[in-house]
Each structure stands twice: as C-alpha cells, then as structure tokens.
C-alpha cells in the first residue's frame, strides 16, 4: 500500500512541478555538457554491436522504410542537402509508409540492385499516382536528360529574345545566371 501511495505522490508532484523539473534537467545538461556527452558515448559504445544488428535487421525486414524517410527529409528538412530541390520548391511527401510499401511491392523493387523512388511529373508532389520505383542508374540518367532539356529550353528562349530586345552583354549575363546553379559534376540543377 505504501508503494502505491508513493507512486501517486510522485506522479502528482511531477504534474505540479513539470516545468521546473524540465528546466532543471536542461540546465544540468547545459552546465555539464561534456559529462552528459561522455555518458552518451559510453552508452553508445557499450551497445554498439547490438544496435547495429537491430538496425540491419530492420533494414532487411522493411527496406522501403529508409527510402521513405529520405524522401520525407528532403521535402521537410531545410538542413537536408537535397531540400533546395524538393522542399524549397514546394514538393510535398503525400505517401504514407504503408503506401510506400505497396509501391515497393507493386514495382518489384526487391529485385533491383539500387531502387530509387521517381516522380513521373517532377513538378508534382510525391503521390501514389505520380511515383514508381526505378533502378537508380536509369532514374539518374532520365533526371539528367530532363535537366539538360530544361536548360536548352531556357537558352532557346534567351536566343529568341536576343533578336528582339536585348544587347549581347545582357544575354551573356543571363546565360551565366542560368548555368550558375547547374553542377555537372553531381548531375544536379
């Protein structure tokens, strides 16, 4: 009986003083950052092999989950390197992880060497209707061709305007601006 009363008291105390306790914990972490980090590293190294085995097992059981996570990251996380090509342009991830699994099975992605999620219309969001899994090499080749085609169209429009309204210096400046964000080494625009 005494134990249950103690539990009730602790629960009530925590509810009443939650903000103070959280603030104290944050202050401790801030004041003792090195000590806290050392404990976290120690815990990590003590369970390193077990954690690695768990992650591998999860990847083997649900290989689509990591690809779903990456697609969500590039659409929602401004710190992600690819965010400027997806989230910054308003591309949203509208596929749940369960729908992602259905796509994985539908497109037989298990048999691919390196499956990659591809959008049919690159201006639309990630939806079940707009997406499919493709072999990475095929997907990368298509994307690069699409980017080159878009740059060619921009240059053709620029050439057409040259005849009508601009001088040569303006044309060169605008052409440099078109290609300034086009990195051939990565194959990305």
Backbone as a printed PyTorch tensor [residue, N CA C, xyz], in Angstrom:
tensor([[[  0.8080,  -1.1950,   0.0000],
         [  0.0000,   0.0000,   0.0000],
         [  0.8550,   1.2650,   0.0000]],

        [[  1.9080,   1.2660,   0.7500],
         [  2.7830,   2.4290,   0.8330],
         [  3.4270,   2.7330,  -0.5110]],

        [[  3.7560,   1.6710,  -1.2440],
         [  4.3880,   1.8560,  -2.5630],
         [  3.4390,   2.5530,  -3.5360]],

        [[  2.1900,   2.1510,  -3.5790],
         [  1.2320,   2.7700,  -4.4950],
         [  0.9870,   4.2330,  -4.1210]],

        [[  0.9640,   4.5470,  -2.8070],
         [  0.8000,   5.9390,  -2.3730],
         [  1.9980,   6.7760,  -2.8080]],

        [[  3.1950,   6.1910,  -2.7070],
         [  4.3990,   6.8980,  -3.1260],
         [  4.3380,   7.1900,  -4.6250]],

        [[  3.9040,   6.1980,  -5.4000],
         [  3.7870,   6.3810,  -6.8540],
         [  2.7930,   7.4970,  -7.1750]],

        [[  1.6520,   7.4850,  -6.4780],
         [  0.6460,   8.5240,  -6.6890],
         [  1.2080,   9.8960,  -6.3430]],

        [[  1.9200,   9.9760,  -5.2310],
         [  2.5220,  11.2410,  -4.8020],
         [  3.5410,  11.7250,  -5.8360]],

        [[  4.3940,  10.8050,  -6.3150],
         [  5.4150,  11.1790,  -7.3020],
         [  4.7640,  11.6880,  -8.5920]],

        [[  3.7200,  10.9970,  -9.0240],
         [  3.0190,  11.3940, -10.2490],
         [  2.4070,  12.7910, -10.0870]],

        [[  1.7310,  13.0080,  -8.9450],
         [  1.1100,  14.3030,  -8.6690],
         [  2.1720,  15.4020,  -8.5710]],

        [[  3.2750,  15.1110,  -7.8800],
         [  4.3580,  16.0670,  -7.7330],
         [  4.9280,  16.4520,  -9.1000]],

        [[  5.1370,  15.4290,  -9.9470],
         [  5.6800,  15.6920, -11.2850],
         [  4.7310,  16.5750, -12.0820]],

        [[  3.4430,  16.2740, -12.0310],
         [  2.4720,  17.0740, -12.7770],
         [  2.4640,  18.5300, -12.3160]],

        [[  2.6030,  18.7460, -11.0140],
         [  2.5830,  20.0960, -10.4770],
         [  3.8760,  20.8610, -10.7570]],

        [[  5.0100,  20.1350, -10.8250],
         [  6.3120,  20.7840, -10.9550],
         [  7.0340,  20.4270, -12.2630]],

        [[  6.2680,  19.9990, -13.2380],
         [  6.8400,  19.5230, -14.5040],
         [  7.7730,  20.5540, -15.1520]],

        [[  7.3090,  21.7840, -15.2910],
         [  8.1070,  22.8290, -15.9430],
         [  9.4240,  23.0800, -15.2110]],

        [[  9.3580,  23.1270, -13.8880],
         [ 10.5620,  23.3660, -13.0830],
         [ 11.5540,  22.2190, -13.2430]],

        [[ 11.0330,  20.9880, -13.2380],
         [ 11.9040,  19.8150, -13.3480],
         [ 12.5720,  19.7460, -14.7320]],

        [[ 11.8050,  20.0420, -15.7500],
         [ 12.3610,  20.0260, -17.1120],
         [ 13.4210,  21.1180, -17.2580]],

        [[ 13.1330,  22.3000, -16.7180],
         [ 14.1050,  23.4000, -16.7730],
         [ 15.3890,  23.0300, -16.0340]],

        [[ 15.2560,  22.3720, -14.8910],
         [ 16.4240,  21.9600, -14.1200],
         [ 17.2450,  20.9280, -14.8890]],

        [[ 16.5510,  19.9940, -15.5510],
         [ 17.2590,  18.9790, -16.3450],
         [ 18.0020,  19.6230, -17.5140]],

        [[ 17.3640,  20.5760, -18.1820],
         [ 18.0130,  21.2750, -19.2930],
         [ 19.2250,  22.0730, -18.8080]],

        [[ 19.0730,  22.7240, -17.6570],
         [ 20.1850,  23.4880, -17.0860],
         [ 21.3490,  22.5530, -16.7520]],

        [[ 21.0360,  21.3760, -16.1930],
         [ 22.0850,  20.4100, -15.8660],
         [ 22.8200,  19.9730, -17.1390]],

        [[ 22.0330,  19.6700, -18.1900],
         [ 22.6550,  19.2560, -19.4560],
         [ 23.5600,  20.3530, -20.0080]],

        [[ 23.0790,  21.5860, -19.9160],
         [ 23.8540,  22.7080, -20.4380],
         [ 25.1430,  22.9140, -19.6270]],

        [[ 25.0140,  22.8760, -18.2940],
         [ 26.1670,  23.0960, -17.4210],
         [ 27.1600,  21.9420, -17.4450]],

        [[ 26.6860,  20.7440, -17.7420],
         [ 27.5300,  19.5450, -17.6950],
         [ 27.5750,  18.8470, -19.0550]],

        [[ 27.6210,  19.6420, -20.1030],
         [ 27.5630,  19.1080, -21.4740],
         [ 28.6070,  18.0120, -21.7090]],

        [[ 29.8520,  18.2380, -21.3130],
         [ 30.9140,  17.2490, -21.5260],
         [ 30.6110,  15.9470, -20.7940]],

        [[ 30.1540,  16.0600, -19.5720],
         [ 29.8260,  14.8850, -18.7640],
         [ 28.6720,  14.0950, -19.4040]],

        [[ 27.6210,  14.8150, -19.8330],
         [ 26.4640,  14.1790, -20.4680],
         [ 26.8820,  13.5120, -21.7730]],

        [[ 27.6680,  14.2090, -22.5950],
         [ 28.1300,  13.6360, -23.8640],
         [ 28.9880,  12.4030, -23.6360]],

        [[ 29.8310,  12.4300, -22.6050],
         [ 30.6760,  11.2750, -22.2960],
         [ 29.8120,  10.0710, -21.9250]],

        [[ 28.7590,  10.2980, -21.1360],
         [ 27.8530,   9.2030, -20.7720],
         [ 27.1380,   8.6510, -22.0050]],

        [[ 26.7070,   9.5450, -22.8920],
         [ 26.0310,   9.0960, -24.1070],
         [ 26.9760,   8.2800, -24.9890]],

        [[ 28.2290,   8.7420, -25.1230],
         [ 29.2080,   7.9900, -25.9120],
         [ 29.4670,   6.6220, -25.2910]],

        [[ 29.5780,   6.6040, -23.9740],
         [ 29.8270,   5.3450, -23.2610],
         [ 28.6530,   4.3780, -23.4940]],

        [[ 27.4330,   4.8850, -23.3850],
         [ 26.2520,   4.0520, -23.6190],
         [ 26.2250,   3.5490, -25.0610]],

        [[ 26.5790,   4.4290, -25.9900],
         [ 26.5940,   4.0590, -27.4110],
         [ 27.6000,   2.9350, -27.6590]],

        [[ 28.8250,   3.0860, -27.1570],
         [ 29.8670,   2.0820, -27.3930],
         [ 29.5790,   0.7720, -26.6730]],

        [[ 28.9130,   0.8360, -25.5420],
         [ 28.5740,  -0.3850, -24.8020],
         [ 27.5600,  -1.2350, -25.5810]],

        [[ 26.6940,  -0.5800, -26.3590],
         [ 25.6360,  -1.3010, -27.0870],
         [ 25.7980,  -1.2060, -28.6030]],

        [[ 26.9870,  -0.8840, -29.0620],
         [ 27.2210,  -0.6140, -30.4780],
         [ 26.8390,  -1.7880, -31.3780]],

        [[ 27.3280,  -2.9660, -31.0610],
         [ 27.0610,  -4.1350, -31.9100],
         [ 25.5840,  -4.5150, -31.8860]],

        [[ 25.0020,  -4.4620, -30.7050],
         [ 23.5830,  -4.7930, -30.5780],
         [ 22.7180,  -3.8280, -31.3860]],

        [[ 23.0320,  -2.5380, -31.3070],
         [ 22.2790,  -1.5340, -32.0650],
         [ 22.4630,  -1.7070, -33.5680]],

        [[ 23.6830,  -1.9990, -33.9990],
         [ 23.9530,  -2.2020, -35.4260],
         [ 23.1770,  -3.4050, -35.9500]],

        [[ 23.1490,  -4.4830, -35.1690],
         [ 22.4070,  -5.6840, -35.5710],
         [ 20.9150,  -5.3750, -35.6800]],

        [[ 20.4050,  -4.6010, -34.7380],
         [ 18.9900,  -4.2250, -34.7590],
         [ 18.6740,  -3.3960, -36.0070]],

        [[ 19.5160,  -2.3990, -36.2990],
         [ 19.2850,  -1.5630, -37.4780],
         [ 19.3390,  -2.3810, -38.7660]],

        [[ 20.2950,  -3.3120, -38.8670],
         [ 20.4060,  -4.1570, -40.0550],
         [ 19.1660,  -5.0280, -40.2150]],

        [[ 18.7010,  -5.5790, -39.1130],
         [ 17.5070,  -6.4260, -39.1420],
         [ 16.2980,  -5.6110, -39.6070]],

        [[ 16.1660,  -4.3880, -39.1000],
         [ 15.0560,  -3.5170, -39.5060],
         [ 15.1490,  -3.1740, -40.9900]],

        [[ 16.3690,  -2.8830, -41.4650],
         [ 16.5420,  -2.5650, -42.8960],
         [ 16.2010,  -3.7690, -43.7630]],

        [[ 16.5710,  -4.9570, -43.3140],
         [ 16.2830,  -6.1620, -44.0920],
         [ 14.7930,  -6.4750, -44.1000]],

        [[ 14.1190,  -6.2330, -42.9700],
         [ 12.6850,  -6.5140, -42.8710],
         [ 11.8410,  -5.4990, -43.6280]],

        [[ 12.2680,  -4.2330, -43.5960],
         [ 11.4930,  -3.1490, -44.2010],
         [ 12.4020,  -2.2390, -45.0220]],

        [[ 12.8910,  -2.6970, -46.1660],
         [ 13.8510,  -1.8960, -46.9410],
         [ 13.2640,  -0.5920, -47.4840]],

        [[ 11.9560,  -0.5050, -47.6270],
         [ 11.3270,   0.7020, -48.1440],
         [ 11.2910,   1.8190, -47.0970]],

        [[ 11.3910,   1.4750, -45.8260],
         [ 11.2330,   2.4600, -44.7580],
         [ 12.3260,   3.5390, -44.8150]],

        [[ 13.5580,   3.1390, -45.0740],
         [ 14.6450,   4.1150, -45.1170],
         [ 14.4820,   5.0460, -46.3130]],

        [[ 14.0600,   4.5310, -47.4400],
         [ 13.8530,   5.3800, -48.6130],
         [ 12.7000,   6.3540, -48.3780]],

        [[ 11.6700,   5.8990, -47.6680],
         [ 10.5620,   6.7830, -47.3030],
         [ 11.0770,   7.9060, -46.4080]],

        [[ 11.8950,   7.5470, -45.4350],
         [ 12.4680,   8.5330, -44.5160],
         [ 13.2810,   9.5810, -45.2940]],

        [[ 14.0920,   9.1410, -46.2450],
         [ 14.9130,  10.0730, -47.0270],
         [ 14.0470,  11.0280, -47.8550]],

        [[ 12.9680,  10.4860, -48.4440],
         [ 12.0750,  11.3300, -49.2420],
         [ 11.3750,  12.3620, -48.3520]],

        [[ 10.9490,  11.9460, -47.1670],
         [ 10.3200,  12.8790, -46.2280],
         [ 11.3170,  13.9640, -45.8270]],

        [[ 12.5530,  13.5660, -45.5450],
         [ 13.5870,  14.5250, -45.1370],
         [ 13.8200,  15.5820, -46.2060]],

        [[ 13.9750,  15.1740, -47.4630],
         [ 14.2870,  16.1670, -48.4990],
         [ 13.1030,  17.0850, -48.7950]],

        [[ 11.8980,  16.6790, -48.3690],
         [ 10.7240,  17.5410, -48.5680],
         [ 10.4360,  18.4300, -47.3640]],

        [[ 10.9330,  18.0700, -46.1790],
         [ 10.5310,  18.7960, -44.9680],
         [ 11.6750,  19.4290, -44.1880]],

        [[ 12.9030,  18.9600, -44.3590],
         [ 14.0060,  19.4080, -43.5210],
         [ 14.9270,  20.3740, -44.2690]],

        [[ 14.8910,  21.6610, -43.9310],
         [ 15.7460,  22.6400, -44.6220],
         [ 17.2440,  22.3600, -44.4540]],

        [[ 17.6380,  21.5630, -43.4720],
         [ 19.0540,  21.2420, -43.2800],
         [ 19.5110,  20.1010, -44.1970]],

        [[ 18.5810,  19.4160, -44.8410],
         [ 18.9100,  18.3320, -45.7630],
         [ 19.5390,  18.9240, -47.0280]],

        [[ 20.5880,  18.2820, -47.5320],
         [ 21.3040,  18.8030, -48.7040],
         [ 20.4050,  18.8990, -49.9360]],

        [[ 19.4440,  17.9960, -50.0870],
         [ 18.5720,  17.9860, -51.2630],
         [ 17.3240,  18.8490, -51.0970]],

        [[ 17.1510,  19.4520, -49.9410],
         [ 15.9290,  20.2050, -49.6620],
         [ 15.6840,  21.3070, -50.6850]],

        [[ 16.7510,  21.9400, -51.1640],
         [ 16.5770,  23.0590, -52.1090],
         [ 15.9370,  22.6060, -53.4170]],

        [[ 16.0470,  21.3180, -53.7510],
         [ 15.4470,  20.8050, -54.9800],
         [ 14.0390,  20.2720, -54.7580]],

        [[ 13.6280,  20.1000, -53.5190],
         [ 12.3290,  19.4960, -53.2130],
         [ 11.4970,  20.4130, -52.3180]],

        [[ 11.7940,  20.4330, -51.0350],
         [ 11.0120,  21.2190, -50.0790],
         [ 10.9790,  22.6970, -50.4060]],

        [[ 12.0980,  23.2480, -50.8180],
         [ 12.1600,  24.6790, -51.1410],
         [ 11.3070,  25.0160, -52.3600]],

        [[ 11.0870,  24.0410, -53.2230],
         [ 10.2610,  24.2610, -54.4210],
         [  8.7960,  23.9010, -54.1690]],

        [[  8.4850,  23.5200, -52.9160],
         [  7.0890,  23.2260, -52.5630],
         [  6.6750,  21.7840, -52.7770]],

        [[  7.6080,  20.9020, -53.0860],
         [  7.2790,  19.4820, -53.2710],
         [  6.9810,  18.8820, -51.9060]],

        [[  5.8590,  18.1820, -51.7920],
         [  5.4470,  17.5760, -50.5280],
         [  5.3940,  16.0560, -50.6490]],

        [[  5.5990,  15.3860, -49.5160],
         [  5.5130,  13.9220, -49.4550],
         [  4.1120,  13.5630, -48.9870]],

        [[  3.2890,  13.0220, -49.8650],
         [  1.9060,  12.6890, -49.5390],
         [  1.6950,  11.1780, -49.4770]],

        [[  2.7830,  10.4170, -49.4500],
         [  2.6890,   8.9590, -49.4060],
         [  3.0220,   8.5000, -47.9960]],

        [[  2.1340,   7.7030, -47.4140],
         [  2.4120,   7.1400, -46.0900],
         [  3.3910,   5.9860, -46.2510]],

        [[  3.9420,   5.5410, -45.1360],
         [  4.8990,   4.4330, -45.2010],
         [  4.2250,   3.1510, -45.6770]],

        [[  2.9440,   2.9820, -45.3630],
         [  2.2130,   1.7950, -45.8290],
         [  2.0050,   1.8410, -47.3430]],

        [[  1.7030,   3.0160, -47.8680],
         [  1.5640,   3.1640, -49.3200],
         [  2.9120,   2.9820, -50.0060]],

        [[  3.9680,   3.4230, -49.3390],
         [  5.3190,   3.2500, -49.8720],
         [  5.6430,   1.7580, -50.0070]],

        [[  5.2200,   0.9840, -49.0140],
         [  5.4220,  -0.4690, -49.0710],
         [  4.6640,  -1.0680, -50.2630]],

        [[  3.4470,  -0.5880, -50.4930],
         [  2.6520,  -1.0830, -51.6270],
         [  3.3580,  -0.7630, -52.9500]],

        [[  3.8990,   0.4550, -53.0640],
         [  4.6680,   0.8230, -54.2640],
         [  5.8770,  -0.1000, -54.4320]],

        [[  6.5600,  -0.3690, -53.3250],
         [  7.7460,  -1.2340, -53.3330],
         [  7.3950,  -2.6050, -53.9180]],

        [[  6.2890,  -3.1620, -53.4490],
         [  5.8600,  -4.4860, -53.9120],
         [  5.3580,  -4.4110, -55.3540]],

        [[  4.5510,  -3.3870, -55.6530],
         [  3.9910,  -3.2210, -56.9990],
         [  5.0780,  -3.1430, -58.0690]],

        [[  6.1430,  -2.3820, -57.7770],
         [  7.2040,  -2.1620, -58.7620],
         [  8.3260,  -3.1890, -58.6590]],

        [[  8.1620,  -4.1730, -57.7750],
         [  9.1430,  -5.2520, -57.6070],
         [ 10.5410,  -4.6830, -57.3190]],

        [[ 10.5920,  -3.7300, -56.4110],
         [ 11.8490,  -3.0540, -56.0880],
         [ 12.8480,  -3.9840, -55.4130]],

        [[ 12.3680,  -5.0810, -54.8080],
         [ 13.2780,  -6.0490, -54.1780],
         [ 14.2720,  -6.6320, -55.1720]],

        [[ 13.8580,  -6.7420, -56.4250],
         [ 14.7240,  -7.3570, -57.4280],
         [ 15.7150,  -6.3660, -58.0480]],

        [[ 15.6060,  -5.0890, -57.6950],
         [ 16.5060,  -4.0750, -58.2570],
         [ 17.8020,  -4.0160, -57.4600]],

        [[ 18.8900,  -3.6600, -58.1560],
         [ 20.1740,  -3.5090, -57.4710],
         [ 20.1450,  -2.3280, -56.5070]],

        [[ 19.6310,  -1.2020, -56.9990],
         [ 19.5850,   0.0190, -56.1920],
         [ 18.2950,   0.7760, -56.5250]],

        [[ 17.1890,   0.3910, -55.8730],
         [ 15.9070,   1.0300, -56.1970],
         [ 15.8740,   2.4950, -55.7780]],

        [[ 15.1940,   3.2890, -56.5940],
         [ 15.0950,   4.7230, -56.3470],
         [ 13.6610,   5.1590, -56.6370]],

        [[ 13.1060,   6.0070, -55.7700],
         [ 11.7440,   6.4880, -55.9960],
         [ 11.7810,   7.6060, -57.0340]],

        [[ 10.8810,   7.5500, -57.9890],
         [ 10.8630,   8.5170, -59.0790],
         [  9.4690,   9.0960, -59.2260]],

        [[  9.4000,  10.4000, -59.5110],
         [  8.1170,  11.0360, -59.7920],
         [  7.9590,  11.1820, -61.2970]],

        [[  6.8070,  10.8010, -61.8240],
         [  6.5530,  10.9130, -63.2650],
         [  6.5470,  12.3740, -63.6900]],

        [[  5.8140,  13.2060, -62.9430],
         [  5.7900,  14.6410, -63.2000],
         [  6.5960,  15.3080, -62.0890]],

        [[  7.7360,  15.8660, -62.4470],
         [  8.6600,  16.4130, -61.4530],
         [  8.1670,  17.7050, -60.8110]],

        [[  7.0830,  18.2660, -61.3140],
         [  6.5320,  19.4780, -60.7230],
         [  5.4500,  19.1650, -59.6960]],

        [[  5.0550,  17.8920, -59.6050],
         [  4.0030,  17.4850, -58.6730],
         [  4.6140,  16.8300, -57.4390]],

        [[  3.7790,  16.6760, -56.4110],
         [  4.2030,  16.0830, -55.1480],
         [  4.4130,  14.5760, -55.2650]],

        [[  4.9780,  14.0120, -54.1930],
         [  5.0940,  12.5570, -54.0900],
         [  3.7070,  12.0130, -53.7520]],

        [[  3.0430,  11.4020, -54.7340],
         [  1.7590,  10.7410, -54.5190],
         [  1.8550,   9.3460, -55.1150]],

        [[  0.9360,   8.4740, -54.7120],
         [  0.9610,   7.0960, -55.2270],
         [  0.8190,   7.1010, -56.7480]],

        [[ -0.0340,   7.9850, -57.2740],
         [ -0.2720,   8.0350, -58.7190],
         [  0.9220,   8.5840, -59.4870]],

        [[  1.7260,   9.4250, -58.8440],
         [  2.8220,  10.1130, -59.5300],
         [  4.1770,   9.4260, -59.3260]],

        [[  4.2290,   8.3610, -58.5350],
         [  5.5220,   7.7630, -58.1820],
         [  5.6350,   6.3000, -58.5910]],

        [[  6.8840,   5.8990, -58.7910],
         [  7.2030,   4.4910, -59.0010],
         [  8.6740,   4.2860, -58.6410]],

        [[  9.0420,   3.0340, -58.3890],
         [ 10.4420,   2.7250, -58.1350],
         [ 11.1120,   2.3630, -59.4480]],

        [[ 12.3140,   2.8960, -59.6430],
         [ 13.1210,   2.5890, -60.8230],
         [ 14.5260,   2.2430, -60.3720]],

        [[ 15.2670,   1.6090, -61.2500],
         [ 16.6840,   1.3690, -60.9870],
         [ 17.3810,   2.7270, -60.9240]],

        [[ 18.2570,   2.9200, -59.9550],
         [ 18.8860,   4.2260, -59.7320],
         [ 19.5810,   4.7530, -60.9900]],

        [[ 20.3160,   3.9080, -61.6820],
         [ 21.0610,   4.3610, -62.8620],
         [ 20.1130,   4.8990, -63.9400]],

        [[ 18.9870,   4.2280, -64.1450],
         [ 18.0000,   4.6730, -65.1280],
         [ 17.3760,   6.0010, -64.6920]],

        [[ 17.0300,   6.0790, -63.4210],
         [ 16.4220,   7.2900, -62.8630],
         [ 17.3690,   8.4840, -62.9780]],

        [[ 18.6360,   8.2950, -62.6320],
         [ 19.6240,   9.3840, -62.6980],
         [ 19.8070,   9.8540, -64.1420]],

        [[ 19.8480,   8.9200, -65.0860],
         [ 20.0110,   9.2740, -66.4950],
         [ 18.8140,  10.1020, -66.9750]],

        [[ 17.5950,   9.6700, -66.6220],
         [ 16.3960,  10.4220, -67.0190],
         [ 16.3970,  11.8310, -66.4290]],

        [[ 16.7480,  11.9280, -65.1410],
         [ 16.7710,  13.2380, -64.4880],
         [ 17.7700,  14.1770, -65.1470]],

        [[ 18.9480,  13.6620, -65.4580],
         [ 19.9620,  14.5000, -66.0910],
         [ 19.4840,  14.9620, -67.4660]],

        [[ 18.8680,  14.0550, -68.2240],
         [ 18.3320,  14.4300, -69.5340],
         [ 17.2530,  15.4980, -69.4020]],

        [[ 16.3870,  15.3590, -68.3930],
         [ 15.3320,  16.3560, -68.1660],
         [ 15.9320,  17.7090, -67.8090]],

        [[ 16.9820,  17.7100, -67.0020],
         [ 17.6060,  18.9770, -66.6100],
         [ 18.2820,  19.6460, -67.8070]],

        [[ 18.9710,  18.8370, -68.6290],
         [ 19.5860,  19.4040, -69.8360],
         [ 18.5180,  19.9790, -70.7600]],

        [[ 17.3990,  19.2670, -70.9190],
         [ 16.3240,  19.7450, -71.7860],
         [ 15.7620,  21.0720, -71.2690]],

        [[ 15.6010,  21.1850, -69.9690],
         [ 15.0850,  22.4280, -69.3880],
         [ 16.0590,  23.5770, -69.6330]],

        [[ 17.3510,  23.3210, -69.4650],
         [ 18.3520,  24.3670, -69.7110],
         [ 18.3820,  24.7540, -71.1860]],

        [[ 18.2300,  23.7620, -72.0630],
         [ 18.1960,  24.0540, -73.5110],
         [ 17.0030,  24.9510, -73.8420]],

        [[ 15.8290,  24.6520, -73.2530],
         [ 14.6490,  25.4870, -73.4990],
         [ 14.8800,  26.9210, -73.0230]],

        [[ 15.5050,  27.0720, -71.8470],
         [ 15.7910,  28.4140, -71.3370],
         [ 16.7160,  29.1710, -72.2840]],

        [[ 17.7360,  28.4830, -72.8050],
         [ 18.6730,  29.1370, -73.7310],
         [ 17.9930,  29.4880, -75.0520]],

        [[ 17.0950,  28.6350, -75.5370],
         [ 16.3730,  28.9300, -76.7740],
         [ 15.4870,  30.1670, -76.5950]],

        [[ 14.8470,  30.2650, -75.4290],
         [ 14.0330,  31.4520, -75.1480],
         [ 14.9090,  32.6960, -75.1100]],

        [[ 16.0740,  32.5500, -74.5470],
         [ 17.0160,  33.6620, -74.4610],
         [ 17.4780,  34.0840, -75.8560]],

        [[ 17.7640,  33.1000, -76.7060],
         [ 18.1610,  33.4060, -78.0880],
         [ 17.0480,  34.1460, -78.8340]],

        [[ 15.8040,  33.7270, -78.6040],
         [ 14.6800,  34.3740, -79.2830],
         [ 14.5590,  35.8330, -78.8450]],

        [[ 14.8030,  36.0830, -77.5590],
         [ 14.7400,  37.4610, -77.0660],
         [ 15.9160,  38.2860, -77.5650]],

        [[ 17.0410,  37.6490, -77.8540],
         [ 18.2310,  38.3540, -78.3430],
         [ 17.8910,  39.1280, -79.6070]],

        [[ 17.1930,  38.4780, -80.4870],
         [ 16.8600,  39.0920, -81.7570],
         [ 15.9760,  40.3100, -81.5510]],

        [[ 15.1200,  40.2830, -80.5800],
         [ 14.1290,  41.3440, -80.4380],
         [ 14.5080,  42.4800, -79.5020]],

        [[ 15.0330,  42.1910, -78.3080],
         [ 15.0810,  43.2680, -77.3270],
         [ 16.3950,  43.5040, -76.5900]],

        [[ 17.2910,  42.5560, -76.5030],
         [ 18.4520,  42.7020, -75.6320],
         [ 19.7370,  42.9410, -76.3960]],

        [[ 20.7030,  43.5020, -75.6650],
         [ 22.0250,  43.5910, -76.2590],
         [ 22.8510,  42.3740, -75.8120]],

        [[ 23.9810,  42.1580, -76.4330],
         [ 24.8090,  40.9730, -76.2160],
         [ 25.2560,  40.8310, -74.7650]],

        [[ 25.5890,  41.9200, -74.1220],
         [ 26.0770,  41.8740, -72.7450],
         [ 25.0000,  41.3480, -71.7920]],

        [[ 23.7590,  41.8030, -71.9900],
         [ 22.6530,  41.3210, -71.1540],
         [ 22.4360,  39.8250, -71.3630]],

        [[ 22.5410,  39.3790, -72.6070],
         [ 22.3460,  37.9640, -72.9330],
         [ 23.3960,  37.1090, -72.2230]],

        [[ 24.6610,  37.5240, -72.2930],
         [ 25.7320,  36.7600, -71.6520],
         [ 25.5240,  36.6820, -70.1430]],

        [[ 25.1260,  37.7880, -69.5370],
         [ 24.8790,  37.8150, -68.0890],
         [ 23.7590,  36.8520, -67.7180]],

        [[ 22.6720,  36.8670, -68.4850],
         [ 21.5480,  35.9820, -68.1890],
         [ 21.9100,  34.5140, -68.4390]],

        [[ 22.7030,  34.2430, -69.4650],
         [ 23.1460,  32.8660, -69.7390],
         [ 24.0050,  32.3470, -68.5950]],

        [[ 24.8940,  33.1920, -68.0760],
         [ 25.7150,  32.7850, -66.9320],
         [ 24.8460,  32.5110, -65.7240]],

        [[ 23.8030,  33.3020, -65.5340],
         [ 22.8930,  33.1080, -64.4060],
         [ 22.1430,  31.7830, -64.5430]],

        [[ 21.7450,  31.4210, -65.7410],
         [ 21.0270,  30.1590, -65.9680],
         [ 21.8930,  28.9780, -65.5570]],

        [[ 23.1770,  29.0340, -65.8960],
         [ 24.0540,  27.8930, -65.6250],
         [ 24.7910,  27.9900, -64.2930]],

        [[ 24.5920,  29.0550, -63.5510],
         [ 25.3270,  29.2120, -62.2890],
         [ 24.9690,  28.1430, -61.2690]],

        [[ 23.7120,  27.6770, -61.2570],
         [ 23.3180,  26.6670, -60.2790],
         [ 23.3340,  25.2550, -60.8650]],

        [[ 23.9060,  25.0910, -62.0360],
         [ 23.9240,  23.7880, -62.6950],
         [ 25.2760,  23.1380, -62.4900]],

        [[ 25.3150,  22.1230, -61.6210],
         [ 26.5590,  21.4370, -61.2580],
         [ 26.6830,  20.1550, -62.0680]],

        [[ 27.5330,  20.1650, -63.0870],
         [ 27.6850,  18.9830, -63.9460],
         [ 28.3320,  17.8200, -63.2260]],

        [[ 29.1630,  18.0780, -62.2410],
         [ 29.8520,  17.0090, -61.5340],
         [ 28.8780,  16.1300, -60.7590]],

        [[ 27.7820,  16.7280, -60.2370],
         [ 26.7980,  15.9550, -59.4960],
         [ 25.6160,  15.5940, -60.3550]],

        [[ 25.4860,  16.2210, -61.5030],
         [ 24.3640,  15.9550, -62.3770],
         [ 23.0630,  16.5520, -61.8240]],

        [[ 23.1950,  17.6400, -61.0650],
         [ 22.0200,  18.2560, -60.4730],
         [ 21.9290,  19.7060, -60.8610]],

        [[ 20.7120,  20.1860, -60.9070],
         [ 20.4680,  21.6060, -61.1670],
         [ 19.8380,  22.2170, -59.9430]]])
